[in-house]
Amino acid sequence: MANILVLGGTGWLGRIVAEKALSAGHCVTALARGQTGDFPAGVSAVVGDRDAPGVYAPLAGTRWDLVVELTRIPAHAGPAVQTIQAEDWVFVSSCSVYANHSVPGEGEEVALLEPLDSSADYTTELYGEAKSACEKLTVQARGGRALMVRPGLIGGPGDPSGRSTYWPLRLADAREPVLLPQDDGDYRQSVQIIDARDLAAFILTAGLAGRTGAVNAVGASIPLDEALLAAQAAAGTEPALVRYPLSRMADDGVAPWSGPRSLPLVLPPGPEHAGFARRSDAMALSLGLERRSLEESFRDIIAFDEPWDGRQLASGLSAPDEAALMRLQVGWKA
């Protein structure tokens, strides 16, 4: 049994990490404000604001077998890794740290974004730079004795972003037709989703094994149309489909990826994004990453999440937008 500290533990991924560690028989402590959710049952909860002085005092005097750090704030990552004593350390980073996303199949050795200065204010637009800074601080403090886990898009049941849940929930809905993106851009769109449960299992397994360095913890890269077929298979439906050419997005005011009036899983056009969902997974697989199929993740999403009811998810088209585009593009009438 290992003594594990999760710096987080009430958000989506942190909670899954804590619960998996508990189910494996480990002793788990979590430090969090507790504002993104409740602490999992069985966790030793330490409520604390990481901007406050002395927040790590309750953890002093314990040497942890493994620390899992999830922050995106350099001003949190630095003091934590300098203060907390641990045999092994995992920093959950992101593939957003890479400076270039134009080359498919690149591994962990390529250039990163310039790290955000630890005194600079964090904004979501600086997510990649902030994670790059957290990596640098961790590696420096640990003398390289840390594992930098770099996920791509994380999905699965309960996905708070809505990116991985939108299509299986929409295709499971009885209303039809369904607006479906059709790839007709300069390069073939790809999807690379890692299920949060598989990511959590890898974080714990690789962390407790003392792995170090950087690793892309990503899903299998598949074409967008295959991912949508997997969502349809998971839903078990055969709705009428209205193919929407992605080349029309700009003219129709439809955004890629996330946000209002967007198409989830669709990357921005242009060759600069050609490698974004096509990162190499060779290192992770060699370290023991095990992944369920995308169809299985989609089936679990349908079973777990609330049915799609036309509401605006965090990413995706609301029903009125979908219908408007159908009328605009193919003359469909509700």
C-alpha positions as CSV (number, residue, x, y, z in Angstrom):
1,M,0.0,0.0,0.0
2,A,1.4,3.4,-1.0
3,N,0.9,6.7,0.6
4,I,-0.3,9.0,-2.2
5,L,-0.9,12.8,-2.2
6,V,-3.1,14.3,-4.9
7,L,-2.7,18.1,-5.2
8,G,-6.3,18.6,-6.5
9,G,-8.7,15.7,-6.0
10,T,-12.1,17.4,-6.3
11,G,-12.1,18.3,-10.0
12,W,-12.9,15.8,-12.7
13,L,-9.5,14.1,-13.4
14,G,-8.1,14.6,-9.9
15,R,-11.2,12.9,-8.4
16,I,-10.8,9.9,-10.8
17,V,-7.1,9.6,-9.8
18,A,-8.0,9.6,-6.1
19,E,-10.8,7.1,-6.5
20,K,-8.7,4.7,-8.5
21,A,-5.9,4.9,-6.0
22,L,-8.4,4.2,-3.2
23,S,-9.9,1.3,-5.0
24,A,-6.4,-0.2,-5.4
25,G,-5.9,-0.1,-1.7
26,H,-3.7,2.9,-1.3
27,C,-3.9,5.6,1.4
28,V,-4.9,8.8,-0.3
29,T,-4.7,12.4,0.9
30,A,-6.0,15.3,-1.3
31,L,-5.3,19.0,-1.0
32,A,-7.9,21.2,-2.6
33,R,-10.1,24.2,-1.9
34,G,-13.1,21.9,-2.4
35,Q,-14.9,24.4,-4.7
36,T,-15.0,22.2,-7.8
37,G,-16.7,19.3,-6.0
38,D,-16.7,17.2,-2.9
39,F,-13.7,15.1,-1.8
40,P,-14.1,11.5,-2.7
41,A,-15.3,9.2,0.1
42,G,-12.3,7.6,1.8
43,V,-9.8,10.4,1.0
44,S,-8.1,12.3,3.8
45,A,-9.2,15.8,2.9
46,V,-7.0,18.8,3.4
47,V,-8.9,22.0,2.6
48,G,-6.6,24.8,1.5
49,D,-6.1,27.7,-0.8
50,R,-2.8,27.4,-2.6
51,D,-2.5,31.1,-2.8
52,A,-2.5,31.3,1.0
53,P,0.8,31.2,3.0
54,G,1.4,28.0,5.0
55,V,-1.1,26.0,2.9
56,Y,1.4,23.0,2.9
57,A,1.9,23.0,6.6
58,P,-0.6,20.2,7.3
59,L,1.5,18.0,4.9
60,A,4.8,18.7,6.6
61,G,6.6,15.8,8.2
62,T,5.2,13.2,5.8
63,R,7.2,11.7,3.1
64,W,4.8,10.6,0.4
65,D,5.4,7.6,-1.9
66,L,3.8,9.5,-4.8
67,V,2.6,13.0,-5.4
68,V,0.2,13.7,-8.3
69,E,0.2,17.4,-9.1
70,L,-2.6,18.8,-11.4
71,T,-2.1,22.5,-11.2
72,R,-1.8,24.9,-14.2
73,I,-0.5,27.7,-12.0
74,P,3.3,28.1,-11.9
75,A,3.0,30.0,-8.6
76,H,1.4,26.9,-7.1
77,A,3.7,24.3,-8.7
78,G,7.0,25.8,-7.6
79,P,6.4,26.1,-3.8
80,A,4.7,22.7,-3.7
81,V,7.5,20.7,-5.4
82,Q,10.1,22.6,-3.3
83,T,8.3,22.0,0.0
84,I,6.7,18.5,-0.2
85,Q,8.9,15.5,0.2
86,A,8.1,12.5,-2.0
87,E,9.7,9.4,-3.4
88,D,8.1,9.9,-6.8
89,W,6.3,12.8,-8.5
90,V,3.9,13.1,-11.4
91,F,3.1,16.4,-12.9
92,V,0.0,16.2,-15.1
93,S,0.9,18.5,-18.0
94,S,-0.6,18.8,-21.5
95,C,0.3,18.4,-25.1
96,S,-0.5,22.2,-25.2
97,V,3.1,22.7,-24.0
98,Y,4.4,22.0,-27.5
99,A,5.5,25.0,-29.6
100,N,4.5,23.4,-32.9
101,H,1.4,21.4,-33.8
102,S,1.9,21.1,-37.5
103,V,3.8,17.8,-37.8
104,P,1.9,14.6,-37.3
105,G,3.6,11.8,-35.2
106,E,6.0,14.0,-33.2
107,G,7.1,12.6,-29.9
108,E,8.2,14.2,-26.6
109,E,11.6,15.5,-27.7
110,V,10.4,18.6,-29.7
111,A,10.5,22.2,-28.5
112,L,8.1,23.5,-25.9
113,L,6.5,26.9,-25.5
114,E,8.4,29.5,-23.6
115,P,7.5,29.0,-19.9
116,L,5.3,31.6,-18.4
117,D,7.0,33.8,-15.8
118,S,5.9,32.6,-12.4
119,S,5.1,36.2,-11.5
120,A,2.8,36.7,-14.5
121,D,-0.9,36.4,-14.1
122,Y,-2.4,33.2,-15.5
123,T,-5.1,33.4,-18.2
124,T,-6.7,30.6,-20.2
125,E,-5.0,31.9,-23.3
126,L,-1.6,31.2,-21.7
127,Y,-2.5,27.6,-20.7
128,G,0.3,26.0,-22.7
129,E,2.9,28.5,-21.5
130,A,1.8,28.0,-17.9
131,K,2.0,24.2,-18.0
132,S,5.4,24.6,-19.6
133,A,6.5,26.7,-16.7
134,C,5.1,24.1,-14.2
135,E,7.1,21.4,-16.0
136,K,10.3,23.4,-15.8
137,L,9.9,24.2,-12.1
138,T,9.1,20.6,-11.3
139,V,12.1,19.2,-13.2
140,Q,14.5,21.7,-11.6
141,A,13.3,21.1,-8.1
142,R,13.4,17.4,-8.5
143,G,16.6,17.2,-10.4
144,G,14.8,15.4,-13.2
145,R,13.2,12.8,-10.9
146,A,9.7,13.4,-12.0
147,L,7.3,12.2,-14.7
148,M,5.7,14.8,-16.9
149,V,2.4,13.3,-18.2
150,R,1.2,15.2,-21.3
151,P,-2.4,14.3,-22.2
152,G,-4.1,15.4,-25.3
153,L,-7.9,15.7,-25.3
154,I,-9.3,14.0,-22.2
155,G,-12.8,12.5,-22.5
156,G,-15.2,10.0,-21.0
157,P,-18.2,10.0,-18.8
158,G,-18.7,13.3,-17.0
159,D,-16.5,15.3,-19.3
160,P,-17.1,18.9,-18.1
161,S,-16.0,20.4,-21.4
162,G,-18.6,18.6,-23.5
163,R,-16.2,17.9,-26.3
164,S,-16.2,14.1,-25.9
165,T,-19.8,13.9,-24.9
166,Y,-21.6,16.0,-27.5
167,W,-21.6,13.6,-30.4
168,P,-22.5,10.3,-28.6
169,L,-25.3,12.1,-26.7
170,R,-26.6,13.8,-29.9
171,L,-26.6,10.6,-31.9
172,A,-28.4,8.8,-29.1
173,D,-31.2,11.4,-29.3
174,A,-34.3,10.4,-31.2
175,R,-34.6,13.7,-33.1
176,E,-33.3,13.7,-36.7
177,P,-31.7,14.5,-39.0
178,V,-28.3,15.0,-37.3
179,L,-25.9,17.6,-38.6
180,L,-22.5,15.7,-39.1
181,P,-19.2,17.4,-40.0
182,Q,-17.8,16.3,-43.3
183,D,-14.0,16.6,-43.7
184,D,-13.1,18.5,-46.9
185,G,-10.3,20.7,-45.7
186,D,-6.6,20.9,-46.6
187,Y,-5.8,17.9,-44.4
188,R,-7.7,15.1,-43.0
189,Q,-9.2,15.9,-39.6
190,S,-8.2,13.5,-36.8
191,V,-9.4,12.8,-33.3
192,Q,-7.2,11.7,-30.4
193,I,-9.2,11.2,-27.1
194,I,-7.8,9.5,-24.0
195,D,-10.5,8.3,-21.6
196,A,-9.9,10.0,-18.2
197,R,-10.2,6.6,-16.5
198,D,-7.3,5.2,-18.6
199,L,-5.3,8.3,-18.0
200,A,-5.8,8.1,-14.3
201,A,-4.7,4.5,-14.2
202,F,-1.6,5.3,-16.2
203,I,-0.7,8.2,-13.9
204,L,-0.8,5.9,-10.9
205,T,0.9,2.9,-12.5
206,A,3.8,4.9,-14.1
207,G,4.1,7.1,-11.1
208,L,4.4,4.3,-8.6
209,A,6.9,2.6,-10.9
210,G,9.2,5.6,-10.6
211,R,9.0,6.6,-14.3
212,T,10.6,9.9,-15.1
213,G,10.8,12.2,-18.1
214,A,8.0,13.3,-20.4
215,V,5.4,11.1,-22.0
216,N,2.4,11.9,-24.3
217,A,-0.5,10.1,-22.7
218,V,-2.8,10.3,-25.6
219,G,-5.6,8.3,-27.2
220,A,-5.3,6.4,-30.5
221,S,-5.3,8.9,-33.4
222,I,-8.2,8.2,-35.8
223,P,-9.9,10.1,-38.6
224,L,-12.8,12.3,-37.5
225,D,-15.3,10.4,-39.6
226,E,-14.3,7.1,-37.8
227,A,-14.8,8.8,-34.4
228,L,-18.3,9.9,-35.5
229,L,-19.1,6.4,-36.7
230,A,-17.9,5.1,-33.3
231,A,-20.3,7.5,-31.6
232,Q,-23.2,6.3,-33.8
233,A,-22.3,2.7,-33.1
234,A,-22.3,3.4,-29.4
235,A,-25.7,5.1,-29.7
236,G,-27.1,2.2,-31.6
237,T,-29.1,4.5,-33.9
238,E,-29.4,5.1,-37.6
239,P,-30.7,8.6,-37.9
240,A,-30.8,10.6,-41.1
241,L,-27.5,12.4,-41.4
242,V,-27.0,15.8,-43.0
243,R,-23.3,16.2,-44.0
244,Y,-21.9,19.6,-43.2
245,P,-18.8,20.6,-45.2
246,L,-16.2,22.0,-42.8
247,S,-15.0,24.4,-45.5
248,R,-18.3,26.3,-44.9
249,M,-17.6,27.0,-41.2
250,A,-16.0,30.4,-41.6
251,D,-18.7,31.7,-43.9
252,D,-21.4,30.4,-41.5
253,G,-19.8,31.8,-38.4
254,V,-19.2,28.4,-36.9
255,A,-16.2,28.0,-34.6
256,P,-14.0,24.9,-34.3
257,W,-13.2,22.9,-31.2
258,S,-15.1,24.7,-28.3
259,G,-17.1,27.6,-27.2
260,P,-20.5,29.0,-28.3
261,R,-21.7,28.0,-31.8
262,S,-18.9,25.5,-32.3
263,L,-18.4,22.0,-33.6
264,P,-16.8,19.7,-31.0
265,L,-13.7,17.7,-32.0
266,V,-13.3,19.8,-35.2
267,L,-9.9,21.4,-35.3
268,P,-9.2,24.9,-36.8
269,P,-8.4,24.8,-40.5
270,G,-4.8,25.1,-41.8
271,P,-1.7,23.0,-41.8
272,E,-0.5,24.5,-38.5
273,H,-2.9,22.1,-36.7
274,A,-2.2,19.0,-38.8
275,G,-0.3,17.3,-35.9
276,F,-2.5,18.5,-33.0
277,A,-4.6,15.2,-32.7
278,R,-1.8,13.0,-34.1
279,R,0.9,13.0,-31.4
280,S,3.0,9.9,-31.1
281,D,1.8,7.5,-28.4
282,A,4.8,5.1,-28.7
283,M,6.4,6.2,-25.4
284,A,3.2,5.8,-23.4
285,L,2.5,2.4,-24.8
286,S,6.0,1.3,-24.0
287,L,5.4,2.4,-20.4
288,G,2.2,0.4,-20.1
289,L,-0.6,2.7,-21.1
290,E,-3.8,0.7,-21.6
291,R,-6.7,2.2,-23.5
292,R,-10.3,1.2,-24.0
293,S,-11.8,1.7,-27.4
294,L,-13.4,5.0,-28.3
295,E,-16.7,3.3,-28.9
296,E,-16.6,1.9,-25.3
297,S,-16.0,5.4,-23.9
298,F,-18.9,6.7,-25.9
299,R,-21.2,3.9,-24.7
300,D,-20.3,4.8,-21.1
301,I,-20.9,8.4,-21.8
302,I,-24.4,7.7,-23.0
303,A,-25.1,5.5,-20.0
304,F,-23.7,8.0,-17.5
305,D,-24.6,11.5,-18.8
306,E,-28.0,13.2,-19.0
307,P,-29.7,12.8,-22.3
308,W,-29.0,15.4,-25.0
309,D,-31.9,17.9,-24.9
310,G,-30.8,20.6,-27.2
311,R,-29.0,22.6,-24.5
312,Q,-25.8,24.4,-25.3
313,L,-23.0,22.3,-24.0
314,A,-19.6,23.8,-23.1
315,S,-18.6,22.9,-26.7
316,G,-21.0,22.4,-29.5
317,L,-24.0,23.7,-31.4
318,S,-27.3,24.2,-29.7
319,A,-30.4,22.8,-31.4
320,P,-31.4,26.1,-33.0
321,D,-28.0,26.6,-34.5
322,E,-28.0,23.0,-35.8
323,A,-31.4,23.5,-37.5
324,A,-30.4,26.9,-38.9
325,L,-27.3,25.4,-40.5
326,M,-29.3,22.6,-42.0
327,R,-31.7,25.0,-43.6
328,L,-28.9,27.2,-44.8
329,Q,-26.8,24.4,-46.3
330,V,-29.2,21.7,-47.6
331,G,-32.7,23.2,-47.5
332,W,-33.8,21.0,-44.7
333,K,-37.0,22.2,-43.0
334,A,-38.0,21.4,-39.5
